[in-house]
Structure formats: C-alpha cells, structure tokens
Amino acid sequence: MKSIKFLDLNNQYKIIQNEISNSIQKVFDNSSYIMGPDVNDFENNFAKYTGVNYCIGVGNGTDALEIAIQSLNIKNDDEVITQANTFVATCLGVTYNNAKLVLVDSDDNFMIKIDDIEKNITSKTKAIIVVHLYGHMCDMDKIITLCKKYNLYLIEDCAQAHGAIYKNKKAGSFGDVSCFSFYPGKNLGAYGDGGAICCNDVNIYENIKKIRNLGSVTKYYHEIIGRNSRLDTIQASILNVKLKYLDGWNKKRQEHANLYNELLCDNVNITLHKNNVSEPVWHLFVIRIKERNELKKYLEFNGIQTGVHYPIPIHKLECYSKEFEGMTFENTENDSNEILSLPMYPELSSEEIEYVCEKINKFYDITI
Ligand SMILES: *Cc1c(COP(=O)(O)O)cnc(C)c1O
C-alpha cells in the first residue's frame, strides 16, 4: 500500500542539504551566534522579496504578532478585529497586549467576511488583522478602504502566505505591519522557530527593533521595557538559503493545487477552495465535505495522512470560550466540521496526488 504523508520535510532537506550545511558551518566559523551578518542579510533579502522598506527578524510568528501590536501602541481597552477561523496565535498578540479581541465570521472561501467588519467597528477599534489563511488573500482593496475610512491600522498575518500576490503586490506589503512565521512547515520554513515583521514606516521599524532586543539600540542603554525575541542566527542562515527557492516551491504548490482541482472538480460532494482575487501560494489545500470524519478515516486506512485546520474555532477554544460565551459564527462553525486539508508540499508527485484523488472519488462511489 502507498503511504502519503501530510507533510514531508525530509525530501526537501535532502535536496539542499549541502547548501544548508555550508551556511550553518559559516555561522560556527564566525562564532557570531546572536544577530550578526546572517540576520542582517536575511532581513534585507526578505524586505526586498516582500516589497517593503524594512524587515525585522524575531523569535517566531506568535512573537511577531505580539510585538507588532505593541509597536502600534495598541493596549488596554483598544479593540482589534480579526476572523474567528484562524490559528490561535493570530489572537494571542491582541490578548497579550490587554486589548480586546473582536471576532468576525469567515466568508464562503475561508477569508474574513468583509461585509461583517463594519458593524463591529466602534470608537475603540484600532486595527484589523487580516489572515491570509491557507495562502490565499482576501479583497485587500476593500480592507484598505475600510481602514482608511475609520482610521484603523492594518495588520497582516502572513504566516501562511509568503509570496502570495494580490494585484502585483506581495502579501505583507499592504499592512502598517505584517507578521511572518518561519515555523518548519510554513511555505518558507526554518529548521526551528523563527519569525519576522515587515513595515514601511521608519518610526514603527525603530520601535520594533527596540522591543525585540531588550528595549535597546545600543547595548546596555535600555530606553523602553523590551524583551528578547531575536531571530536566531543559525535559522537566519538557513532562511537565506531557502528564500532563493521559495518562488519555485510556491509554483510547485500551485501546480499541485491545479491538479487536485482538475481531478476533484467533477465530484459534486466536494466544495473546492476558489481563489477569486489573489494568486494564492497554497500553504494548505483545503476541501469542504459533509462526511469529513468518515472520509478522513477512509483516507487514513488507505495510507493517506490529512489534517484539519482548525478543528475548533477561536471563540470555542477553552482559553477564549468564556470571553465569547453565547456568540456564534455560522460559517466558521460549519467549516470546522467540514474542512479537510489534503497532502500539500512542493515535493509531492503527480502520481501521489492522483492516488489521493482516486481514493477520494472512490469513497463517494462506495458510500453514496
Ligand atoms: C503558524 C502561524 C502563526 C504563528 O507562528 P509561530 O511561528 O508558530 O509562532 C500565526 N498565525 C498563523 C495563521 C499561523 O499559521
């Protein structure tokens, strides 16, 4: 029987093994383990790639969101709007800064339901966090119009969207601040934790640089209460190697998505993830089906690993359930029972995708 992993990091590592070893060796040879040229190079390279003035490496994507919100001076009773169908880290930065999290439902394509945002804006609203979930982007023009109309900051959670494009501009180039994660499984992943914040404003940039490095620019001169959340130098050296491959890897993901879509589009039981406005980078390939749990089991039985992103909406998570007691978000809740993430990574072969689709279609021949 075939065995198809949901994610296989080893395959990709083997291809770039020598380059990675050399880059890590250089960090050891230079004995510059904290910051140094590798972090600097990566920050410059990633700013250029994303199309922004500044990039600041940080410890991970969760820290990126927390620091980004702090850098905009959002705190206490300030309100921040985001979508109910996201990874918990999107929300933690709001909560950690003691601001109030305001959730909005998702639309039919897993993006924030833009029509529901306006009625949630109050005099205390300071920012909107858009999540480019699964590597797709929402209608950024509409979001930017809203932010301008109500004088709100725009924060992009780009943890799943390195390289995604909306109207010729990359994810991360729209927001006042945008946050990236380099968790190993992301489109651009380190071999450990890593994250970054992008921005265009020099004052925000300098503020973020201080916050991530103990509140100081000059060693031992601490101007503000900062923290230690620097991008690890070894991870930066790895990311410098991998960034060169990102566009090629994303292209592979797009080809895989095209093949999945082609092989599944005739199956009336399946709702595919449409992309109407952006050029997505398919961090995940998510389908919607009524028989989610049964299909998941059937695929597992046939050697195919799948995932669910995410099984519990933010307002139902134990850590947030009290805060959002009694609230419902219909699409988000329905989706959480119907979504299934199929195997997706650049090194996947056409044969493997064909096998997955054959089994999915067979499941429906048997059960329906
Ligand atoms: C992965 C992820 C994060 C957090 O990144 P970490 O580096 O794991 O802390 C934030 N938001 C979204 C949408 C993510 O997928």
PDBQT file of the ligand as one rigid body, heavy atoms in Angstrom, charges set to zero:
ROOT
HETATM    1  C1  LIG A 401       1.939  29.442  12.205  1.00  0.00    +0.000 C 
HETATM    2  C2  LIG A 401       1.021  30.582  12.403  1.00  0.00    +0.000 A 
HETATM    3  C3  LIG A 401       1.273  31.597  13.351  1.00  0.00    +0.000 A 
HETATM    4  C4  LIG A 401       2.332  31.511  14.414  1.00  0.00    +0.000 C 
HETATM    5  O1  LIG A 401       3.598  31.240  14.066  1.00  0.00    +0.000 OA
HETATM    6  P1  LIG A 401       4.647  30.545  15.058  1.00  0.00    +0.000 P 
HETATM    7  O2  LIG A 401       5.934  30.816  14.372  1.00  0.00    +0.000 OA
HETATM    8  O3  LIG A 401       4.321  29.096  15.121  1.00  0.00    +0.000 OA
HETATM    9  O4  LIG A 401       4.577  31.201  16.389  1.00  0.00    +0.000 OA
HETATM   10  C5  LIG A 401       0.424  32.695  13.363  1.00  0.00    +0.000 A 
HETATM   11  N1  LIG A 401      -0.627  32.781  12.542  1.00  0.00    +0.000 NA
HETATM   12  C6  LIG A 401      -0.933  31.819  11.659  1.00  0.00    +0.000 A 
HETATM   13  C7  LIG A 401      -2.112  31.983  10.768  1.00  0.00    +0.000 C 
HETATM   14  C8  LIG A 401      -0.128  30.684  11.570  1.00  0.00    +0.000 A 
HETATM   15  O5  LIG A 401      -0.441  29.719  10.681  1.00  0.00    +0.000 OA
ENDROOT
TORSDOF 0
